[in-house]
Amino acid sequence: FPSHDSIGDGYSLEGCCQRYLNEPGKKKSVEFEMMLKLVGWKGMPYILVKEYGAHDAGQTYKLAMCLMKKIKRSEPAVIEFWKKVDMPNTKALKHMKELGIKVDQDFCAMMEEKCITRMQAIEEETGRRFHGTGSVKDMQELFWEELKLPKIYRKRKQKDGTFKESPTLDAKAMERYEVILERDSNPIARKVREFRGWQKALTAFYRPYQSLVDSDGRIRTNYKA
């Protein structure tokens, strides 16, 4: 078969068909190419799209059958795993996406307001900002000076290509700090944990549930396999 480098994108339908079937993956007639340049995909006549799509589907099937035979000969265990695990999982994910989950948007809106109110109250109680403009400085003073937490360092690439370590409060560092805070009995540490809990509930659940819901009131994930 042609080498990966000789066919450009070896993982596209075109590339895979050339590599494994030794034939083109797409069928584009002279008329198709001409209309594509003149009107684009949106103005493409149905008859030309039908021919293109039918060939596309046919080549995908031929490619699948070819690869199945190759895998059966070289790695039969992979086929069994696909039949017993991957295929059932794929069907389950398909049904989950079609069904979706009903979202109580009124409840989510109420909880969003509750999260915001409690987060603001915690900031007022502690006299510190845990998010928004200026919050990084407040968090640095709280973590490293008042609570005496160890600094977590992160390597950052400099303009000259070298790397420099500096203390950070990025997302990965905060995950580690949360573990440390769980063991800290300081009242401020408890407030930080509470704030982070409300913040996560707001940003990961109640707010996205409202913005990502479909027109039928259900939320669906987007599986990219």
C-alpha angles and dihedrals in degrees: 000000000000115000121258091248094052095060102048110222101031093187099056120093089253093050095046093047091051091047101045105020098030090226136095119278096210130055114210118168123204089257091050093052091046094050091045090058093043104043107004125222095309093059097039113130115248095239092058093046090049092054092046094047095046092053090046092055092044094052091047090055093046090048092050092051091048093050092045090057092048093049093046090057098043105028112014091167089065091060092050091049090050092050097045101035117010099044096048089047091050091052091048092050090049092053091046091053093048094048100041126180123282111239124210095217095182090056091047091051090050092049092047089057091046091052093050093046093050093045090052091048092053091051090050092047093051097035091231138108115234097181140019130035114356094008095116093064092047091049092048092053091046097047102037104028108028103028092031092221117171115261117248113214131210129194114236125189114239128215091258091057096255125119127239128192118224134166115265144190096195123141095274092048091049090055089058092044090054090060090050093047091053088067095044116097094193110125091228090053089054090051091051091051091049092049091050090050093053090043093053092047090052100045100034101039126005099041098041091045088063098043098043099044117121125235091266091059094255129117121221133188122230111233114201107191 
